[in-house]
Amino acid sequence: MDALASRSADDEVALRVGIVSSMPVGLVVGRGIVGVPTLGEAERERLITLVGPAVQSVLVPGPRAF
């Protein structure tokens, strides 16, 4: 049973890392490749301020809503 719980925890960590790593990729694509005007015009520090809490919420496990 412990091995199953450990694997589940490892899967959860891998999923969280995948989600977090896709967030800056999305910003880079939106700003530099697609050219979303609001992203391109935003200051880097403003984007960090807005995205930081979202990244933190994915990385730090909290109570499950389901």
C-alpha positions in Angstrom: 0.0 0.0 0.0 2.9 2.4 0.8 4.3 1.9 -2.7 1.0 2.8 -4.3 0.7 5.9 -2.2 4.3 6.9 -3.1 3.7 6.4 -6.8 0.5 8.4 -6.5 2.5 11.2 -4.8 5.2 11.0 -7.4 2.6 11.3 -10.2 1.1 14.3 -8.4 4.5 16.0 -8.2 5.2 15.3 -11.9 1.8 16.7 -12.9 2.3 19.8 -10.9 5.8 20.4 -12.4 4.4 19.9 -15.9 1.6 22.4 -15.3 4.0 25.0 -13.8 6.6 24.5 -16.6 3.8 25.1 -19.2 2.8 28.4 -17.7 6.0 30.4 -18.7 6.0 28.7 -22.1 2.5 29.9 -22.7 3.6 33.5 -21.8 6.6 33.3 -24.1 4.4 32.0 -26.9 1.7 34.5 -26.3 4.1 37.5 -26.0 6.7 36.6 -28.6 5.3 34.3 -31.1 1.6 34.9 -31.3 1.9 38.5 -30.4 -1.0 38.9 -28.0 -1.1 42.7 -27.6 -1.9 42.8 -23.9 0.8 40.4 -23.1 3.3 42.1 -25.3 2.6 45.5 -23.8 2.7 44.3 -20.2 5.8 45.0 -18.2 7.7 41.9 -17.2 7.4 42.7 -13.5 3.6 43.0 -13.8 3.4 39.6 -15.5 5.5 38.1 -12.7 3.3 39.7 -10.1 0.2 38.3 -11.7 1.5 34.8 -12.6 3.5 34.2 -9.4 0.5 33.4 -7.2 -0.9 31.0 -9.8 2.5 29.2 -10.0 2.6 29.1 -6.2 -0.9 27.7 -5.9 0.0 24.8 -8.3 3.3 24.0 -6.6 2.0 24.1 -3.0 -0.6 21.4 -2.4 -3.6 22.7 -0.7 -7.0 21.3 0.3 -8.7 19.5 -2.5 -11.9 21.0 -3.8 -13.2 17.6 -5.0 
